[in-house]
Amino acid sequence: MSETLTTLLSSPAPPPFIHLHHPHHPAAYAVPPLPARCVLARVDAIEHHSPRLLFSGILHRVSEALGAGVAGEVTTWDGFARALRDMWDHRDGRRRMNGSATAKGPGTGKGKGKETDKLANGNGHALGNGHENGVVEIGGVDEERTVVVVVTKAERLRTVLGAGWAVMTRLAELTGVPACVVLASTIPWDELRPARADALEPINVYLPPLTREDTLRHLLPASDHPLWPRFLDLLLATLSSLLPSSPPIELAHLASALWPIYTSSLPPHIEQLSLARPYPDPSDPLPHSSSMAIPLAAAAESLIPRLTGAVQFTEALLPRPGDMAGMGLAKRSVPRPPPLEVPMVGKYLLVAAYCGSYNPAKTDLRLFGRAVGPDGKKKKGGGTRRAGYGRVRMGKVPQRLLGPKPFPLDRLLALFAALYAEHAERPPDLQPFPDDYESDDSMDGESPLDTNGNRGGSWLVSAEERKRRDDKRKARDNEVEERWEDEVWHLTMSVKLWGMIPELEAEGLLRRISPMDRLDNVMLRSEIDYEAAKTLARELKINLDEYLYEAVM
């Protein structure tokens, strides 16, 4: 368990390298609170995705803990090792003398006396040993401090530092600083081990999944109500299989929302509830008649994926005085999250990003292309759809279960242009002409007379004249389409549209997978689910399933 890691780091001489394997726990809760003697520098290998960010992040956290001043940015291992050594030698504003060397003052020289350098702590008191020869010795608690570098998502170090990432495992050896490196990862060390075998052999610490008894031990002290253990048993029996990692944290969030609903239908015992007196028999509390079927089902759909807050969930499903036997509870529902407040162009971008994350790139031409039909007009869809649309081959996992995939920026712009050109509202001067529009009425003057002396009788026009009118109509339609495509292209390449992509990233609707400092080959990923994408497509009058390679059932 996590006590093993705490015990190892509490030792006066901790191991230089520890591998923390936590496949059942998220990285945010895998590392326990460390002893006070540890100078903690915790970084994430996904957030710090370059050597400059990784080294600078570690130095910045160490400098804050040691009080060694603001650390600068470094890009190489040599610069990182020198900076870390300087911070350790000058920690808390002090200068550490190696061994029993004699310190010379600024006036030391030929014919000048020797002066003694004294180290001062934060209160200005001298920390020397009192020797007149100027020997400075630093001992006590400060000598026992250890720099602990915790790297979460350590499987990404190979991408961040390249083939030489194993140098991080020898931090104490190469810098001379009492340091311990903890690599926290969800994969075992045998898969993380470098191929050249140039890394130290770590002390492996495995965090097993929490048992039912461990979970109850974390949650039972939260309340002394007699029904609290029975309520926890109900949560574990119904929702524990649906919870992600770290069940105590998730169960505490669910309990805060479901506990008021669970106890709302208990009989009002004034002596027990208002005066906080114990029940007559705590081992056998009074039975309750609350129906938890609807709240538990709603919690699995809204609370676990964090679509609704705990307070809003409780207020929506808490029985009211007018409800009879829970009948009013069935008529209420959990409030849906507010709609996304993004501009119209941003909605097209989000729908295009969702299609780009869940469709193979080879299907873009078939689903988003525009071909010329038998009548000479451009129609959406470059070809016929595959047989069995919406079905998946045997043995192949659907993409909707695997999650979104990253895609390049130019593909997002191409899908946006296809959707916007097909479904956006056009200006009045770029509206397509109807099929029965007579071009000769506005371009060739008067039409010929029919048998009744009336003009405009197209059934009397000869075949040559009809062909000439059709050619003019097609030329006019093609001109309008080209002008509209030019408008869409200018919008796609505009600064306004490109500036909207970082705004969507800041709102958590898009995510950049490539490094932030990379300007070419920018990789993005959609962060909205199917329901949100379908809601946006419905507002844009788009049938989303027509643009998905695998129809979401």
Secondary structure as the mmCIF struct_conf table of DSSP 4:
data_model
#
loop_
_struct_conf.conf_type_id
_struct_conf.id
_struct_conf.beg_label_comp_id
_struct_conf.beg_label_asym_id
_struct_conf.beg_label_seq_id
_struct_conf.end_label_comp_id
_struct_conf.end_label_asym_id
_struct_conf.end_label_seq_id
HELX_RH_AL_P HELX_RH_AL_P1 SER A 2 SER A 10
BEND BEND1 SER A 11 ALA A 13
BEND BEND2 PRO A 16 PRO A 16
STRN STRN1 PHE A 17 HIS A 21
TURN_TY1_P TURN_TY1_P1 PRO A 23 HIS A 24
BEND BEND3 HIS A 25 HIS A 25
HELX_RH_AL_P HELX_RH_AL_P2 ALA A 27 ALA A 30
BEND BEND4 VAL A 31 VAL A 31
HELX_LH_PP_P HELX_LH_PP_P1 PRO A 32 PRO A 35
TURN_TY1_P TURN_TY1_P2 ALA A 36 ARG A 37
STRN STRN2 CYS A 38 ASP A 44
TURN_TY1_P TURN_TY1_P3 ALA A 45 GLU A 47
BEND BEND5 HIS A 48 HIS A 48
BEND BEND6 SER A 50 SER A 50
HELX_RH_AL_P HELX_RH_AL_P3 PRO A 51 LEU A 66
TURN_TY1_P TURN_TY1_P4 GLY A 67 GLY A 67
BEND BEND7 THR A 76 THR A 76
HELX_RH_AL_P HELX_RH_AL_P4 TRP A 77 ASP A 89
TURN_TY1_P TURN_TY1_P5 HIS A 90 HIS A 90
HELX_RH_3T_P HELX_RH_3T_P1 ARG A 91 GLY A 93
HELX_LH_PP_P HELX_LH_PP_P2 ARG A 96 ASN A 98
TURN_TY1_P TURN_TY1_P6 GLY A 99 SER A 100
HELX_LH_PP_P HELX_LH_PP_P3 ALA A 101 ALA A 101
STRN STRN3 THR A 102 THR A 102
HELX_LH_PP_P HELX_LH_PP_P4 ALA A 103 ALA A 103
TURN_TY1_P TURN_TY1_P7 PRO A 106 GLY A 107
BEND BEND8 GLY A 109 GLY A 109
TURN_TY1_P TURN_TY1_P8 LYS A 110 GLY A 111
STRN STRN4 ALA A 120 ALA A 120
TURN_TY1_P TURN_TY1_P9 GLY A 122 ASN A 123
BEND BEND9 GLY A 124 GLY A 124
STRN STRN5 ALA A 126 ALA A 126
BEND BEND10 GLY A 128 GLY A 128
TURN_TY1_P TURN_TY1_P10 GLU A 132 ASN A 133
STRN STRN6 VAL A 135 VAL A 135
TURN_TY1_P TURN_TY1_P11 GLY A 140 VAL A 141
HELX_RH_3T_P HELX_RH_3T_P2 ASP A 142 GLU A 144
STRN STRN7 THR A 146 THR A 152
BEND BEND11 LYS A 153 LYS A 153
HELX_RH_3T_P HELX_RH_3T_P3 ALA A 154 ARG A 156
HELX_RH_AL_P HELX_RH_AL_P5 LEU A 157 LEU A 161
HELX_RH_3T_P HELX_RH_3T_P4 GLY A 162 ARG A 170
HELX_RH_AL_P HELX_RH_AL_P6 LEU A 171 THR A 175
BEND BEND12 VAL A 177 VAL A 177
STRN STRN8 ALA A 179 SER A 185
BEND BEND13 THR A 186 ILE A 187
HELX_RH_AL_P HELX_RH_AL_P7 TRP A 189 LEU A 192
BEND BEND14 ARG A 193 ARG A 193
TURN_TY1_P TURN_TY1_P12 ALA A 195 ARG A 196
BEND BEND15 ALA A 199 ALA A 199
HELX_LH_PP_P HELX_LH_PP_P5 LEU A 200 PRO A 202
STRN STRN9 ILE A 203 TYR A 206
HELX_LH_PP_P HELX_LH_PP_P6 PRO A 208 LEU A 210
HELX_RH_AL_P HELX_RH_AL_P8 ARG A 212 LEU A 219
HELX_RH_3T_P HELX_RH_3T_P5 LEU A 220 ALA A 222
TURN_TY1_P TURN_TY1_P13 PRO A 226 LEU A 227
HELX_RH_AL_P HELX_RH_AL_P9 TRP A 228 LEU A 239
HELX_RH_3T_P HELX_RH_3T_P6 SER A 240 LEU A 242
BEND BEND16 SER A 245 SER A 245
HELX_RH_AL_P HELX_RH_AL_P10 PRO A 247 TYR A 262
TURN_TY1_P TURN_TY1_P14 THR A 263 SER A 265
BEND BEND17 LEU A 266 LEU A 266
HELX_RH_PI_P HELX_RH_PI_P1 ILE A 270 SER A 274
BEND BEND18 LEU A 275 LEU A 275
HELX_LH_PP_P HELX_LH_PP_P7 ARG A 277 TYR A 279
BEND BEND19 PRO A 280 PRO A 280
TURN_TY1_P TURN_TY1_P15 PRO A 282 SER A 283
BEND BEND20 ASP A 284 ASP A 284
HELX_LH_PP_P HELX_LH_PP_P8 PRO A 285 PRO A 287
HELX_RH_AL_P HELX_RH_AL_P11 ALA A 293 ALA A 298
HELX_RH_PI_P HELX_RH_PI_P2 ALA A 299 LEU A 303
TURN_TY1_P TURN_TY1_P16 ILE A 304 ARG A 306
BEND BEND21 LEU A 307 THR A 308
HELX_RH_AL_P HELX_RH_AL_P12 ALA A 310 LEU A 317
BEND BEND22 LEU A 318 LEU A 318
HELX_LH_PP_P HELX_LH_PP_P9 PRO A 319 ARG A 320
TURN_TY1_P TURN_TY1_P17 PRO A 321 GLY A 322
BEND BEND23 MET A 324 MET A 324
TURN_TY1_P TURN_TY1_P18 ALA A 325 GLY A 326
HELX_RH_AL_P HELX_RH_AL_P13 MET A 327 LYS A 331
HELX_LH_PP_P HELX_LH_PP_P10 VAL A 334 LEU A 340
HELX_RH_AL_P HELX_RH_AL_P14 MET A 344 TYR A 358
BEND BEND24 ASN A 359 ASN A 359
HELX_RH_3T_P HELX_RH_3T_P7 ALA A 361 THR A 363
HELX_RH_AL_P HELX_RH_AL_P15 ASP A 364 PHE A 368
STRN STRN10 ARG A 370 VAL A 372
TURN_TY1_P TURN_TY1_P19 PRO A 374 ASP A 375
BEND BEND25 GLY A 376 GLY A 376
STRN STRN11 LYS A 378 LYS A 380
STRN STRN12 GLY A 381 GLY A 381
BEND BEND26 GLY A 382 GLY A 383
HELX_LH_PP_P HELX_LH_PP_P11 THR A 384 ARG A 386
BEND BEND27 ALA A 387 GLY A 388
TURN_TY1_P TURN_TY1_P20 TYR A 389 GLY A 390
TURN_TY1_P TURN_TY1_P21 MET A 394 GLY A 395
HELX_LH_PP_P HELX_LH_PP_P12 LYS A 396 PRO A 398
HELX_RH_AL_P HELX_RH_AL_P16 GLN A 399 LEU A 402
STRN STRN13 PHE A 407 PRO A 408
HELX_RH_AL_P HELX_RH_AL_P17 LEU A 409 HIS A 423
BEND BEND28 ALA A 424 ALA A 424
HELX_LH_PP_P HELX_LH_PP_P13 GLU A 425 PRO A 427
HELX_RH_3T_P HELX_RH_3T_P8 PRO A 428 LEU A 430
HELX_LH_PP_P HELX_LH_PP_P14 GLN A 431 PRO A 434
TURN_TY1_P TURN_TY1_P22 ASP A 435 ASP A 436
TURN_TY1_P TURN_TY1_P23 SER A 439 SER A 439
HELX_RH_AL_P HELX_RH_AL_P18 ASP A 440 MET A 443
BEND BEND29 ASP A 444 GLU A 446
HELX_LH_PP_P HELX_LH_PP_P15 SER A 447 PRO A 448
STRN STRN14 LEU A 449 LEU A 449
TURN_TY1_P TURN_TY1_P24 THR A 451 ASN A 452
BEND BEND30 GLY A 453 GLY A 453
STRN STRN15 ARG A 455 ARG A 455
HELX_RH_3T_P HELX_RH_3T_P9 SER A 458 LEU A 460
BEND BEND31 VAL A 461 VAL A 461
HELX_RH_AL_P HELX_RH_AL_P19 ALA A 463 THR A 492
TURN_TY1_P TURN_TY1_P25 MET A 493 MET A 493
BEND BEND32 SER A 494 SER A 494
HELX_RH_AL_P HELX_RH_AL_P20 VAL A 495 ALA A 506
TURN_TY1_P TURN_TY1_P26 GLU A 507 GLY A 508
BEND BEND33 LEU A 509 LEU A 509
STRN STRN16 LEU A 510 ARG A 512
BEND BEND34 SER A 514 SER A 514
TURN_TY1_P TURN_TY1_P27 MET A 516 ASP A 517
BEND BEND35 ASP A 520 ASN A 521
STRN STRN17 MET A 523 SER A 526
HELX_RH_AL_P HELX_RH_AL_P21 TYR A 530 GLU A 539
TURN_TY1_P TURN_TY1_P28 LEU A 540 LYS A 541
HELX_RH_3T_P HELX_RH_3T_P10 LEU A 544 TYR A 547
BEND BEND36 TYR A 549 GLU A 550
#
